[in-house]
Amino acid sequence: MSEIQVASRYAKSLIDLAEEQNSLEAVKADIESFVNVTRQSSQLQAVLKNPIIGIDKKKAILSQLFGPNSSKVVLSFFNIVVAKGRAEILYATAKEFMNEYNRRQGVLTAVVTSAAPLTEEQKSKIVSLVIEATNKKIVLETNIDPELIGGFVLKVGDKQVDTSIASSLTKLKKEFAQ
């Protein structure tokens, strides 16, 4: 079974448990915090993926980092996953949890990649257009890729709009080649 499938199953189990215990928002906040910390810490990622580091050590690290402020549900979940020897999928599971949470709440994630930082006006315009097109709540993530030269690439679900100059140049190059 692929890592994403396993992570998705763990994530759905966690979200179901959180709903049963009426602690979904607290668990979501803790998982969001875990995703942010793990994304920024390559050392934590390395520790979780390293099979040489013992289960007890991994549990202790997670407990120290997230214990004082996290809910018991999340800490128990971390301990169970680590005890099963699956610490390497905690980050993927947390990301799948956020995806499932957003899906259940009717929230879509729109990712816009631009050559330069977007202004708040541009961000709100993009969000408005996506809301108008999808009739769903939108969470906007922004990335910067100078190789786009200009324009942007917008991804919403499995759809993509590419208005970048780099893409236009590539298309033009292919047309000339023919």
WOFENZI-V358052 format. One record per residue. N is the residue number from 1. PHI is phi in degrees with one decimal (* if undefined). Layout:
n = (N	N)
phi = (PHI	PHI)
This chain:
n = (1	2	3	4	5	6	7	8	9	10	11	12	13	14	15	16	17	18	19	20	21	22	23	24	25	26	27	28	29	30	31	32	33	34	35	36	37	38	39	40	41	42	43	44	45	46	47	48	49	50	51	52	53	54	55	56	57	58	59	60	61	62	63	64	65	66	67	68	69	70	71	72	73	74	75	76	77	78	79	80	81	82	83	84	85	86	87	88	89	90	91	92	93	94	95	96	97	98	99	100	101	102	103	104	105	106	107	108	109	110	111	112	113	114	115	116	117	118	119	120	121	122	123	124	125	126	127	128	129	130	131	132	133	134	135	136	137	138	139	140	141	142	143	144	145	146	147	148	149	150	151	152	153	154	155	156	157	158	159	160	161	162	163	164	165	166	167	168	169	170	171	172	173	174	175	176	177	178)
phi = (*	-72.5	-59.7	-65.6	-64.0	-64.4	-61.4	-64.4	-66.2	-61.4	-63.0	-65.1	-63.5	-64.5	-67.3	-64.0	-62.1	-62.9	-66.3	-59.3	-93.0	52.1	-129.1	-60.4	-67.2	-66.5	-65.8	-59.6	-62.7	-66.7	-67.3	-61.2	-63.4	-59.9	-60.6	-63.4	-65.3	-67.2	-61.3	-86.4	-114.2	-67.5	-66.6	-63.9	-59.2	-64.6	-62.5	-65.7	-86.1	-76.8	-73.4	-75.3	-73.2	-69.0	-59.6	-62.5	-65.8	-63.0	-61.3	-63.6	-63.2	-63.2	-64.1	-67.3	-72.9	-117.4	-57.1	-62.0	-110.7	-96.5	-73.1	-64.9	-61.3	-68.0	-62.4	-63.4	-61.0	-56.0	-62.3	-65.7	-63.6	-66.1	-62.4	-82.0	75.7	-115.9	-58.1	-66.6	-101.4	-58.6	-64.8	-63.2	-65.4	-63.8	-65.9	-66.0	-59.2	-64.0	-62.5	-66.3	-58.4	-62.1	-60.8	-68.4	-89.4	73.9	-109.8	-106.0	-100.9	-109.6	-111.8	-115.4	-112.4	-129.7	-74.4	-133.9	-58.0	-86.3	-77.7	-62.6	-63.2	-65.0	-61.6	-66.6	-64.6	-62.6	-60.1	-59.9	-64.2	-69.4	-61.5	-61.0	-76.3	-109.8	58.4	-130.2	-69.7	-127.1	-111.1	-101.2	-109.5	-119.8	-130.7	-119.8	-137.0	-59.6	-67.7	-72.0	70.0	-165.7	78.2	-156.1	-123.3	-112.9	-118.9	-132.0	62.3	-100.6	-104.7	-141.0	-117.9	-117.5	-111.0	-73.3	-67.0	-59.3	-65.7	-61.9	-64.6	-63.7	-63.0	-62.5	-60.9	-65.8	-64.4	-67.0	-66.4	-83.5)
